Amino acid sequence: MKKISRFMLCLLLVMIMVAAGCSSKTVQEDRENWEVSPSFTILKPGAEGKEVPYGLRGDDGRMAIVDGIVIAGENNKQLFHFWGGTPEKTEQLFHKKVKVVGSSKESRKTVTAFESVVGVPNDAIYKTPYSYAESVGYLKLPSKGIWKLDAYIEGEWFGRIVIDVQEK
């Protein structure tokens, strides 16, 4: 009977170590994933209330920026988009501070790349329920290359995207 108990205990320990190793690998892979985030299109209100396609780059349904060229060393005017998952959670983002930290793949340098506040949509243009929130400001990264952008809203990590920054 003791042999069976010891065997079961050893088997349980091995299974726990394997499970822990798998989850650690997933976290490690996420930290090492430098693949540029995909681009996608959403519809936004345009002139005369007609919806028009709007190109973004990032994590569709979580966090994205306008899909355009980001120039190293420049103040790149940028419009971050944030999705809360539900209209209620998205509205809870309004008026909150946003800080985006950039990490360079090449130099491993980390910088504060963007700071702003999540704005409240113009009711004359955007109708409730709100599916996303926006934050406008300047994105500045010191060098070209692949950069991870980690967004923090009121100090809590919100999401990450990866972009390719160009030279002047």
For each residue, the residues with C-beta under 8 A, 3 or more apart:
1: 4 5
2: 5 6
3: 6 7
4: 1 7 8
5: 1 2 8 9
6: 2 3 9 10
7: 3 4 10 11
8: 4 5 11 12
9: 5 6 12 13
10: 6 7 13 14
11: 7 8 14 15
12: 8 9 15 16
13: 9 10 16 17
14: 10 11 17 18
15: 11 12 18 19
16: 12 13 19 20
17: 13 14 20 21
18: 14 15 21 22
19: 15 16 22 23
20: 16 17 23 24
21: 17 18 24 25
22: 18 19 25 26
23: 19 20 26 27
24: 20 21 27 28
25: 21 22 28 29
26: 22 23 29 30
27: 23 24 30 31
28: 24 25 31 32
29: 25 26 32 33
30: 26 27 33
31: 27 28
32: 28 29
33: 29 30 162
34: 105 146 148 162
35: 162
36: 57 146 162 163 164
37: 57 58 59 64 161 162 163
38: 57 58 60
39: 55 56 57 67
40: 55 56 57 58 60 64
41: 53 54 55 56
42: 53 54 56 81 132
43: 51 52 53 54
44: 51 52 54
45: 49 50 51 52 125 126
46: 49 50 51 52
47: 50 52
48:
49: 45 46
50: 45 46 47
51: 43 44 45 46
52: 43 44 45 46 47
53: 41 42 43
54: 41 42 43 44 66
55: 39 40 41 66 67 68
56: 39 40 41 42 60 64 65 66 67 81
57: 36 37 38 39 40 64 65 66 67 161 163
58: 37 38 40 62 63 64 65 81 159 161
59: 37 62 63 64 159 160 161
60: 38 40 56 64
61: 83 85
62: 58 59 82 83 158 159
63: 58 59 80 81 82 83 151 158 159 160 161
64: 37 40 56 57 58 59 60 80 81 161
65: 56 57 58 78 79 80 81 139 149 161 163
66: 54 55 56 57 78 79
67: 39 55 56 57
68: 55
69: 166
70: 76 78 139 141 163 164 165 166
71: 74 76 165 166 167 168
72: 141 142 143 144 165 166 167 168
73: 140 141 142 143 168
74: 71 140 168
75: 138 139 140
76: 70 71 138 139 140
77: 136 137 138 139
78: 65 66 70 114 136 137 138 139
79: 65 66 134 135 136
80: 63 64 65 98 100 114 116 134 135 136 137 151
81: 42 56 58 63 64 65 132 133 134
82: 62 63 90 93 98 118 132 133 134 135 151 153 158 159
83: 61 62 63 90 131 132 133
84: 87 88 89 90 91 92 93 133
85: 61 89 90
86: 89 90
87: 84 90 91 128 129 130 131
88: 84 91 92
89: 84 85 86 92 93
90: 82 83 84 85 86 87 93 130 131 132 133
91: 84 87 88 94 130 133
92: 84 88 89 96
93: 82 84 89 90 96 118 133 153
94: 91 118 119 120 133
95: 117 118 120
96: 92 93 117 118 153 154
97: 115 116 117 153 154 155
98: 80 82 114 115 116 117 118 135 137 151 152 153
99: 112 114 115 151 152 155
100: 80 112 113 114 115 139 149 150 151 152
101: 110 111 112 113 149 150 152
102: 110 111 112 113 141 147 148 149 150
103: 108 109 110 147 148 150
104: 107 108 109 110 141 143 145 146 147
105: 34 108 145 146 147 148
106: 143 145 146
107: 104 143 145
108: 103 104 105
109: 103 104 142 143
110: 101 102 103 104
111: 101 102 140 141 142
112: 99 100 101 102 115
113: 100 101 102 139 140 141 147 149
114: 78 80 98 99 100 137 138 139 140 149
115: 97 98 99 100 112 137
116: 80 97 98 135 136 137
117: 95 96 97 98 135
118: 82 93 94 95 96 98 133 134 135 153
119: 94 133 134 135 136
120: 94 95
121: 125 126 130 133 134
122: 125 126
123: 126 127
124:
125: 45 121 122
126: 45 121 122 123 130
127: 123
128: 87
129: 87
130: 87 90 91 121 126 133
131: 83 87 90
132: 42 81 82 83 90
133: 81 82 83 84 90 91 93 94 118 119 121 130
134: 79 80 81 82 118 119 121
135: 79 80 82 98 116 117 118 119
136: 77 78 79 80 116 119
137: 77 78 80 98 114 115 116
138: 75 76 77 78 114
139: 65 70 75 76 77 78 100 113 114 149
140: 73 74 75 76 111 113 114
141: 70 72 73 102 104 111 113 147 165
142: 72 73 109 111
143: 72 73 104 106 107 109 165
144: 72 165 166 167
145: 104 105 106 107 164 165
146: 34 36 104 105 106 162 163 164 165
147: 102 103 104 105 113 141 162 163 164 165
148: 34 102 103 105 160 161 162
149: 65 100 101 102 113 114 139 160 161 162 163
150: 100 101 102 103 157 159 160
151: 63 80 82 98 99 100 157 158 159 160
152: 98 99 100 101 155 156 157 158
153: 82 93 96 97 98 118 156 158
154: 96 97
155: 97 99 152
156: 152 153
157: 150 151 152
158: 62 63 82 151 152 153
159: 58 59 62 63 82 150 151
160: 59 63 148 149 150 151
161: 37 57 58 59 63 64 65 148 149
162: 33 34 35 36 37 146 147 148 149
163: 36 37 57 65 70 146 147 149
164: 36 70 145 146 147
165: 70 71 72 141 143 144 145 146 147
166: 69 70 71 72 144
167: 71 72 144
168: 71 72 73 74
